[in-house]
Amino acid sequence: LGETIARTSSVPKEAQIFHNALANSYGEVGRGLATLANAKGEAEMAEDILAYDDDAEKFIRNFLAMADFFSARGIKFSVSDQGNVFSLNMPQGL
């Protein structure tokens, strides 16, 4: 998925830094998960879990940065738009 996102060609210049960071972090999470799945022994698994945790946290920060970028500019996506994943709608009543 990270490679697919990285190949997206229609990214506005002002969003490029967020786009690149998100694409890279998708790749890091994927590689981390693959490494974790192949861990041998408890010590290696514990080390791989901590590394994956760091990658996942970085991904979350990059995802939220992209969502904030859109929100700050008033960019909204309809349910059928591909960018809808970046529309963080909070449930009513919270």
Steps between C-alpha positions, in 0.01 A plus 500: 500500500787736579642454151159564344458821698854608412421464128200734520577773251226755565619627838497878545842646575394628843386148601807318366690488830200347680435262212860376493512454877176302496613279210832429673335417830255260330804317362673496837193355671471230234865405525479503880201267497679260265807504725285439807327204331840338438643556849678204652493477875362723772789748506483563126122527513516753785754708306288482184185597691671812634626593152154441350347711777731788406410462132127491579526812714684681220229390255226636727678835531541521121139400438375764743730761345343431161149515649590829674635638170166437330297625796699823533425580137132411524544207265222249548432169332170332428447140605580382146825701467829313541620767743209431733733299722649834612164640612503444872135523596433480871177331609232737630443515875856446616 
